[in-house]
Amino acid sequence: MLLGGVQLLTGFGLFGKQKWAWLLALIAAALSLATALISVFNGSFWSLVGMILPGIIFFYLLRDADEHPSPP
């Protein structure tokens, strides 16, 4: 329930183009990638499928900041 609240707060922050929300979303995507990678090393090869969406989100957030200008 706590994680859902944090994700909801992050979503509203990203919608408002807040810097803290970008950082929180980047950390969450990185943690999702890390846990899926650990699961792959433990023998769960279906975790490769679970790496697709967090990977897309992670690389999207790392794109050039000029493409997503923040409001003044």
BELKA-V163522 format. One record per residue. N is the residue number from 1. RES is the residue in one small letter. SS is DSSP state (H for helix, E for strand, L for the rest). NEAR is the number of other ideal C-beta (glycine too) atoms within 10 Angstrom. D_LAST is the distance of its C-alpha to the last C-alpha in Angstrom with 2 decimals. Layout:
n->(N,N)
res->(RES,RES)
ss->(SS,SS)
near->(NEAR,NEAR)
d_last->(D_LAST,D_LAST)
This chain:
n->(1,2,3,4,5,6,7,8,9,10,11,12,13,14,15,16,17,18,19,20,21,22,23,24,25,26,27,28,29,30,31,32,33,34,35,36,37,38,39,40,41,42,43,44,45,46,47,48,49,50,51,52,53,54,55,56,57,58,59,60,61,62,63,64,65,66,67,68,69,70,71,72)
res->(m,l,l,g,g,v,q,l,l,t,g,f,g,l,f,g,k,q,k,w,a,w,l,l,a,l,i,a,a,a,l,s,l,a,t,a,l,i,s,v,f,n,g,s,f,w,s,l,v,g,m,i,l,p,g,i,i,f,f,y,l,l,r,d,a,d,e,h,p,s,p,p)
ss->(L,H,H,H,H,H,H,H,H,H,H,H,H,H,H,L,L,L,H,H,H,H,H,H,H,H,H,H,H,H,H,H,H,H,H,H,H,H,H,H,H,L,L,L,L,L,H,H,H,H,H,H,H,H,H,H,H,H,H,H,H,L,L,L,H,H,H,L,L,L,L,L)
near->(5,6,8,8,9,12,13,10,14,19,12,11,17,15,9,10,12,15,9,11,17,17,13,17,19,15,13,18,20,14,11,17,17,12,14,20,14,11,16,15,8,8,7,12,8,9,16,12,9,17,18,10,13,18,14,11,17,18,10,12,17,10,9,6,9,6,6,11,8,10,5,3)
d_last->(33.93,31.61,30.30,29.70,27.69,25.53,25.04,24.18,21.59,20.14,20.15,18.21,15.64,15.43,15.20,12.13,10.69,11.33,12.35,15.60,16.61,16.38,18.59,20.91,21.37,22.14,24.66,26.23,26.71,28.20,30.54,31.64,32.46,34.32,36.40,37.32,38.34,40.49,42.10,42.94,44.64,46.57,47.99,45.83,45.12,43.55,40.55,39.72,38.82,36.63,34.65,33.49,30.66,29.23,29.54,27.61,24.80,24.86,24.72,22.07,19.74,20.73,19.88,17.78,14.08,13.54,15.00,12.43,8.91,6.43,3.82,0.00)
